[in-house]
Amino acid sequence: MRSPQKFLLATGLGLLLSTSTLSADTMSPKDIAKKVYDALDNHQSYAFNATIVNHSDEGENTHNVSVKINRPNQLRVDIIGDIRNRTNYLNNGLYTIYDHDKNFYLHIDTPKSIEDTLDAIFDTFEIKSPLAQLIYTNMGERIKFDNSKNFGIVDLNGVECHYIAFSDKTKDVHVWVTTGETPLVKHYRIVDKTSKNNAYRSTTIYWKNAKTISPSDFTFAAPKNAKEVFID
């Protein structure tokens, strides 16, 4: 794994942490990550917003995402950005995708649980979502990387965070997790080691009060003149 200094310079994050002070942190990266996921597993409902900036070999794009979760079988994901403007609903085995730009929607029958639905969607359409790691249960038991490192405690924009990283043959994952009894992911960056130009995706998480979630959030009502499309 590259040194933290080289990584920060390569990805432009040095400015973000230029006034930060690192201190010792004795917890292992996996223990910190597991504590995060265990805390999420203890909540039936939770919500967060995310700003995702994707720096790929083809250019840069930004998306703002809102996620609402009500376990075990309700999920809503709103995406607004440079490439996609969609809302995804899961409501007890019915998965709906609504495209705001094209004004069409698609219904898909899926398993009832959030985890089984995501597995089915990802497998069927061969897609990936880094935010899924904040949605799945038992992620603390699923973490598998070749290497990991704890860089210590850092002040990230006024918030005290654990700074940890994981690495395998294809990617480096750097994560900033708030300290305290209820740790939360504040920021993470995934670097694609297979790309030509050190492509990476940077994500900042804004956690919301679960009281903002309403049962109606998970029910899709087709807008006026919206067209239903079907999978062949």
N, C-alpha and C positions, 0 to 999 in steps of 0.2 A: 504494500500500500504506500502511496506517496506520502511525504511528510505533510502535516497540516499547513505549513507555510506555503509550500509549493502548490498545494491544492487550492488554497484561498486566492493566491495570485492568479492561478490559471482560470478560475471561475469568476473572478471579480468580486469575491466576497470579502476580500481584505478590508475594503472600505467599511463594510457593515460592522466588522469586529475590530476596527482600528483602535477604539478606546476601551476594549474589553480587557479584563484581567483574568487570567486562568489561575485556578488553584487546584490542589490535589483532590482527587475523587477516587475512593477505594472500591466502589461498586463495579462489577463487570458490566460491559455493554449489554450482554444478553439479560442480565438480571434487571437492568434499568428498563430495557424494552419489555420484558415480561411484566414488570410492575405496571407499565403503561397499559398493556393489553388486559391485565387482570382488573384494573380499575374500570376500563370500558365494559368488560364482561359483567361487572356488577351493576350496570345500569340497563334497565329495560328500554328506556328512551333517552336519546341524546341528539344534539344537533351541532353542526359546525359549518362555517364558511371557509373556503379556501381560494387563494389566488395562486394560479399555476402559470409560470412563465416557462415556455419550452424553447430552448435554444438548440435547434437541430442543424444538420448539415444543409438543410434547405432554407433556413431562415429562422425568425423568431415569431412566436405567437403567444397570446395571453388569453386565459380564460378565468372567469370567476364562477365558482361552484358553490352551491348551497346543498347540504346533505341533512336529511331528517330521517331518523331511525326509530322505529317502534318494534322491538323484538316480540315475537319471533318472525313475523311475516309481513311487515310493512316497511317500505323504504321509498324515499323520494329524493331524486337528484336533479337539481336545476343547473344548467350549464349555459353561460352567456359569454361569448368571446369572439375571437377573430375568425375561427373556423366553424365552430358548432354553436347553435342556439337551440337547445333541446331541453325537454323535461322528461325524466324517466320515473315511472311509478311502478311499485310492486304492492299489490293489495291482495293478500291471501291466495296466491297462485295465479293471478292475472298481472302480467307485466305489460306496461304500455309505454311506448316511445312517441312523444309528440315533437315534431320539428316545427319550430316557430317561424322559420324563414319560408318554408314550403307549405306550411299550414296543412300538413298531413299527419296521420297517426297510425300506429301499428299495434295491434293486440297480439300477445303471445301467451299461450298457456304454459305455465312453468310449475315446478315444485312450489310448495307453499312457503318454505323457509327462505330467509334471505340468503343464507350460505349456499343452499342447493340451487337456488335461482341464479345466483352469480356464477356458480360453476357451470351451469347449463348455458347461460348467455355467453360466457367467455369461451367455452369450448365450441359452441355452435358457430359463432361469428369470428372466432380466432382473434379476439381483442384482449387487451390488458388495461387495467386501471390501477395506478399506484395508490389511489385513495381507498381501494378495496381493503387494504391492510388496516384501515381504521374502521371498517365495517364488519368484517368477519369476526366470529368468536374464536377463542382458543388460538389466537395468533401467536401468543407467547410460546406455545409448544411447536409452532410451525417454522420458527425462524431458523434458517439454515444458510450459513455463509462460511466461506473458507477461512476468513480472518476477521478479527474485530479489534477495536482499540477504543479506550476511553481517554480523551484528551484533557479531561478535568472539568471544572466548573467555570462557566463563562457568563459574562453579562451581555445578553443579547437585547439591545434596544431597551435597556432598563429592567429586563426580566432575567433573573438568575436561572441558568439552565445547565444541565448535563450536556456535554458535547461528546457524542459517541459516533463511531463509524463502523461500517461493515463492508466487506469486499469479497468478490468472487472473480471468476475469470472474465466476466462480461461487464461488470459494473461496480462502482463504488457508491455506497449510500452513506451520506453524512446527515446526522439527525441531532436536533436541539430539543431537549426535553426539560420542561420546568421541574425544578426541585420541589420538595415538600411531600406531604403524605399522599396527595392525589396528583401524580405526575401526568402531564399532558404534552403531546407533541406540539411544539411551537413552530418549527421550521424543519424542512429536510430538503436535501438536494441529491438527485440521482445522476451520476455521471456514466455515460455510455462509453465504455472502454473500447468498443468495437468501431466507433465512429471515426471519421477522418479528422474532425476538428474539435475533439473533446466535447461533443454534444452533451447537454445536460438539461434536466428539468428541475426547476426550483419551485417549491411549494411552501406558502405561509398559511398557517391554520389559525382561524379565529373561532374559539369555542363559544357556544351560545347557551342560554338557559333552556333547559328542556321544556319549560313552561310555554315556550313559543310554539310548541308542536300542537297541532289540532287534528282530530280524527279526519276532518275534511281534506287535510293536506295530501292524503293518500288516495283520494278518489278523483279519477279523471273525468272531466266534463268537456266534451268536444266543443271547441269554439265555433262560432258561426262560420259556415261555409267550409269547415275543415273536411278533408277527404280521408276516408279510411283506405289504407293500402294493405296488401296481403303478400305473404311470402309464398313463392311458387313451390 
